[in-house]
């Protein structure tokens, strides 16, 4: 993830396709709705348990299972396995956070992905029963854990100490098995029902911090431009992606935020810059301890904001036609 550095003095700065995107993003309630009937639920939990075993062995806290990011991963895996490509992008040109936000997720998410092809006279050489497919998924995970620097992006994502949840997606089509691990940073609960179309003037953001001693730290609206469809050949030539990407067209520093530490509630307004038609992505960072965040500027004292010291925790995708 790229870092951004802004300052002020008494003034204010791994590898990885999906169903057609809806006209409006799904409601965020999908994250917290009851567990639906899923024959692979225990399979997914078993892989999360392996992830947590590896995290614990490396001195990192565990993650919880996340259903929404699993569903988003299933859709992407179905397209990868059916079209025989491996990429973080889908054929519409959307990245993991696009797909996650369009499904209603408002947290920050990072994806690992894997695809294996088995050549056989058997048209269905990969078993799909829950107890039979688990070893295949565990093998894919182990290959990621076995990576060595500097080509160890999947391993670093698995062991990122800031992740709180993980979703497991997979699909089998003939001799192709695709799997995704989508790691989520859930530190805040955003209250706004954000629109799909970019507001004309500003975006009102309100929410609640879920982690003790954390506070909202920084927010930026990035302009990503138009997103073009990609062919299978193009997708198979892709590698890692940059997150966040695009150019910042507006920013909100902590001294422009209102944060009630007692109630852990925050609110602020994100100006909408006129960068042109296409996709925009809003991203929020938090930081701990909250009492170290400069929510008020002191005359004559320099204030500094560096996202290297923050945790990406929330976001949303907008479009401007």
For each residue, the residues with C-beta under 8 A, 3 or more apart:
1: 110 243 244 312
2: 242 243 244 245
3: 306 307 308
4: 13 218 220 248 306 307
5: 13 304 305 306 307 308
6: 12 13 218 251 253 304 305 306
7: 13 302 303 304 305
8: 11 12 13 253 255 297 302 303 304 305
9: 300 301 302 303
10: 297 298 299 300 301 302 303
11: 8 297
12: 6 8 253 255 256 297 303
13: 4 5 6 7 8 251 253 305
14: 88 110 111 112 113 144 153 154 156 157 240
15: 86 87 88 112 113 114 154 238 239 240
16: 76 80 86 87 88 89 96 111 112 113 180
17: 75 76 78 79 80 83 85 90 91 92
18: 21 72 75 76 78 79 90 92 94 99
19: 75
20:
21: 18 92 94 102
22: 25 26 102
23: 196
24: 195 196
25: 22 101 102 103 104 194 196 317
26: 22 30 102 103 104
27: 30 104 193
28: 31 104 105 106 190 193
29: 32 33 104
30: 26 27 33 67 68 103 104 105
31: 28 66 67 68 104 105
32: 29
33: 29 30 36
34:
35: 38 41 67
36: 33 67
37:
38: 35 41 44
39: 130
40: 43 44 130 133 170
41: 35 38 44 45
42: 45 46 130
43: 40 46 47 130 131 133 134 137 168
44: 38 40 41 47 48 65 70 167 168
45: 41 42 48 49 65
46: 42 43 49 50 134 138
47: 43 44 50 51 134 137 138 141 168 181
48: 44 45 51 52 63 64 65 166 168
49: 45 46 52 53
50: 46 47 53 54 138 141
51: 47 48 54 55 63 141 158 166 181
52: 48 49 55 56 62 63
53: 49 50 56 57
54: 50 51 57 58 145 158 159
55: 51 52 58 60 61 62 63 158 159
56: 52 53 59 60 61 62
57: 53 54
58: 54 55 159
59: 56
60: 55 56 159 160 161
61: 55 56 161
62: 52 55 56
63: 48 51 52 55 163 164 165 166 183 184
64: 48 164 165 166
65: 44 45 48 70 165 166 167 168
66: 31 69 70 165 166 167 182 184 186
67: 30 31 35 36 70 71 167
68: 30 31 71 72 100 103 104 105 167
69: 66 72 73 100 105 109 165 166 167 169 182 184
70: 44 65 66 67 73 74 167 168 169 182
71: 67 68 74 75 103 167 169
72: 18 68 69 75 76 96 99 100 103 105 167 169 182
73: 69 70 76 77 111 167 168 169 170 179 180 181 182
74: 70 71 77 78 169 170 171
75: 17 18 19 71 72 78 79 99 169
76: 16 17 18 72 73 79 80 90 96 99 113 169 178 180
77: 73 74 80 81 113 169 170 171 178 179 180
78: 17 18 74 75 81 82 171 173 178
79: 17 18 75 76 82 83 90 91
80: 16 17 76 77 83 84 85 86 87 113 115 171 176 178
81: 77 78 84 115 171 172 173 174 176 177 178
82: 78 79 171 173 176
83: 17 79 80 91 232
84: 80 81 117 176 232
85: 17 80 115 232 235 236
86: 15 16 80 113 114 115 178 235 236
87: 15 16 80 90 113 230 235 236 238
88: 14 15 16 95 96 111 113 238 240 241
89: 16 93 94 95 230 235 238 241
90: 17 18 76 79 87 93 94 99 230 235
91: 17 79 83 229 230 231 232 235
92: 17 18 21 227 229 230
93: 89 90 227 228 229 230
94: 18 21 89 90 98 99 102 227
95: 88 89 98 99 241 243 245
96: 16 72 76 88 99 100 109 110 111 182 241
97: 100 101 108 109 243 281 315 317
98: 94 95 101 102 227 279 281 317
99: 18 72 75 76 90 94 95 96 102 103
100: 68 69 72 96 97 103 105 107 109 182
101: 25 97 98 104 105 106 281 315 316 317
102: 21 22 25 26 94 98 99 317
103: 25 26 30 68 71 72 99 100
104: 25 26 27 28 29 30 31 68 101
105: 28 30 31 68 69 72 100 101 109 184
106: 28 101 190 194 314 315 316
107: 100 165 184 185 186 313 314 315
108: 97 184 185 283 311 312 313 314 315
109: 69 96 97 100 105 182 183 184 185
110: 1 14 96 157 160 163 182 183 243
111: 14 16 73 88 96 157 180 181 182 183
112: 14 15 16 144 154 157 158 180 181 182 183
113: 14 15 16 76 77 80 86 87 88 178 179 180 181
114: 15 86 140 143 144 178 179 180
115: 80 81 85 86 176 177 178 179
116: 136 140 176 177
117: 84 175 176
118: 125 126 175 176 177
119: 175
120: 125 175
121:
122: 125
123: 174 175
124: 128 174 175
125: 118 120 122 174 175
126: 118 133 136 172 174 175 176 177
127: 132 133
128: 124 132 133 172
129: 132 133
130: 39 40 42 43 133 134
131: 43 134
132: 127 128 129 135
133: 40 43 126 127 128 129 130 136 137 170 172 177
134: 43 46 47 130 131 137 138
135: 132 138 139
136: 116 126 133 139 140 177
137: 43 47 133 134 140 141 168 170 179
138: 46 47 50 134 135 141 142
139: 135 136 142 143
140: 114 116 136 137 143 144 177 179
141: 47 50 51 137 138 144 145 158 179 181
142: 138 139 145 146
143: 114 139 140 146 147
144: 14 112 114 140 141 147 154 155 158 181
145: 54 141 142 154 155 158
146: 142 143 155
147: 143 144 151 152 153 154 155
148: 151 152
149: 152
150:
151: 147 148
152: 147 148 149 155 156
153: 14 147 156 157 240
154: 14 15 112 144 145 147 157 158
155: 144 145 146 147 152 158 159
156: 14 152 153 159 160
157: 14 110 111 112 153 154 160 163 181 183
158: 51 54 55 112 141 144 145 154 155 181 183
159: 54 55 58 60 155 156
160: 60 110 156 157 163 183
161: 60 61
162: 185 311
163: 63 110 157 160 166 183 184 185
164: 63 64 184 185 186 187
165: 63 64 65 66 69 107 183 184 186
166: 48 51 63 64 65 66 69 163 181 182 183 184
167: 44 65 66 67 68 69 70 71 72 73 180 181 182 184
168: 43 44 47 48 65 70 73 137 179 180 181
169: 69 70 71 72 73 74 75 76 77 179 180 181 182
170: 40 73 74 77 133 137 177 178 179 180
171: 74 77 78 80 81 82 177 178
172: 81 126 128 133 176 177
173: 78 81 82 176
174: 81 123 124 125 126
175: 117 118 119 120 123 124 125 126
176: 80 81 82 84 115 116 117 118 126 172 173
177: 81 115 116 118 126 133 136 140 170 171 172
178: 76 77 78 80 81 86 113 114 115 170 171
179: 73 77 113 114 115 137 140 141 168 169 170
180: 16 73 76 77 111 112 113 114 167 168 169 170
181: 47 51 73 111 112 113 141 144 157 158 166 167 168 169
182: 66 69 70 72 73 96 100 109 110 111 112 166 167 169
183: 63 109 110 111 112 157 158 160 163 165 166
184: 63 66 69 105 107 108 109 163 164 165 166 167
185: 107 108 109 162 163 164 311 312 313
186: 66 107 164 165 210 313
187: 164 209 210 211 214 286 311 313 314
188: 207 208 209 210 216 266 284 286 313 314
189: 207 208 210
190: 28 106 194 205 206 207 284 314 316
191: 206 207 208
192: 203 204 205 206 207
193: 27 28
194: 25 106 190 203 316 318
195: 24 198 199 318
196: 23 24 25 318 319
197: 318 319 320 321
198: 195 272 280 318 319 320
199: 195 202 203 272 318
200: 272
201: 271 272
202: 199 269 270 271 272
203: 192 194 199 221 269 270 272 282 318
204: 192 267 269
205: 190 192 219 266 267 268 269 270 282 284
206: 190 191 192 265 266 267
207: 188 189 190 191 192 216 265 266 267 314
208: 188 189 191 263 264 265 266
209: 187 188 214 215 216 264 265 266 286 290
210: 186 187 188 189 264
211: 187 214 286 288
212:
213: 288 289 290
214: 187 209 211 286 287 288 290 311
215: 209 254 259 261 266 286 287 288 290 293 295
216: 188 207 209 219 254 257 259 266 268 284 285 286 293
217: 254 285 286 287 293 305 307 309 310
218: 4 6 251 252 253 254 284 285 305 307 310
219: 205 216 251 252 257 268 270 282 283 284 285
220: 4 244 248 250 251 252 282 283
221: 203 248 249 250 251 270 271 272 273 280 281 282
222: 244 245 246 247 248 249 280 281 282 283
223: 246 247 248 249 273 275 276 278 279 280
224: 227 245 246 278 279 280 281
225: 246 276 278 279
226: 277 278 279
227: 92 93 94 98 224 278 279
228: 93
229: 91 92 93
230: 87 89 90 91 92 93 234 235 238
231: 91 234 235
232: 83 84 85 91 235 236
233: 236 237
234: 230 231 237 238
235: 85 86 87 89 90 91 230 231 232 238
236: 85 86 87 232 233
237: 233 234
238: 15 87 88 89 230 234 235 241
239: 15
240: 14 15 88 153
241: 88 89 95 96 238 245
242: 2 245
243: 1 2 95 97 110 312
244: 1 2 220 222 281 283 312
245: 2 95 222 224 241 242 281
246: 222 223 224 225 279 280 281
247: 222 223 275
248: 4 220 221 222 223 251
249: 221 222 223 272 273 274 275 280
250: 220 221 270 271 272 273
251: 6 13 218 219 220 221 248
252: 218 219 220 256 257 268 269 270
253: 6 8 12 13 218 256 257 303 305
254: 215 216 217 218 257 259 293 294 295 305
255: 8 12 294 295 296 297 303
256: 12 252 253 268
257: 216 219 252 253 254 266 267 268 295
258: 266 267 268
259: 215 216 254 265 266 290 293 295
260: 263 264 265 266
261: 215 264 290 291
262:
263: 208 260
264: 208 209 210 260 261
265: 206 207 208 209 259 260
266: 188 205 206 207 208 209 215 216 257 258 259 260
267: 204 205 206 207 257 258
268: 205 216 219 252 256 257 258
269: 202 203 204 205 252
270: 202 203 205 219 221 250 252 282
271: 201 202 221 250
272: 198 199 200 201 202 203 221 249 250
273: 221 223 249 250
274: 249
275: 223 247 249 280
276: 223 225 320
277: 226 320 321
278: 223 224 225 226 227 319 320
279: 98 223 224 225 226 227 246 317 318 319
280: 198 221 222 223 224 246 249 275 317 318 319 320
281: 97 98 101 221 222 224 244 245 246 315 316 317 318
282: 203 205 219 220 221 222 270 315 316 317 318
283: 108 219 220 222 244 312 314 315
284: 188 190 205 216 218 219 312 313 314 315
285: 216 217 218 219 307 310 311 312 313
286: 187 188 209 211 214 215 216 217 310 311 313
287: 214 215 217 290 292 293 309 310 311
288: 211 213 214 215 292
289: 213 292
290: 209 213 214 215 259 261 287 293
291: 261
292: 287 288 289
293: 215 216 217 254 259 287 290
294: 254 255 297 298 303 304 305
295: 215 254 255 257 259
296: 255
297: 8 10 11 12 255 294 301 303
298: 10 294 301 303
299: 10
300: 9 10
301: 9 10 297 298
302: 7 8 9 10
303: 7 8 9 10 12 253 255 294 297 298
304: 5 6 7 8 294
305: 5 6 7 8 13 217 218 253 254 294
306: 3 4 5 6 309 310
307: 3 4 5 217 218 285 310 312
308: 3 5
309: 217 287 306
310: 217 218 285 286 287 306 307
311: 108 162 185 187 214 285 286 287
312: 1 108 185 243 244 283 284 285 307 315
313: 107 108 185 186 187 188 284 285 286
314: 106 107 108 187 188 190 207 283 284
315: 97 101 106 107 108 281 282 283 284 312
316: 101 106 190 194 281 282
317: 25 97 98 101 102 279 280 281 282
318: 194 195 196 197 198 199 203 279 280 281 282
319: 196 197 198 278 279 280
320: 197 198 276 277 278 280
321: 197 277
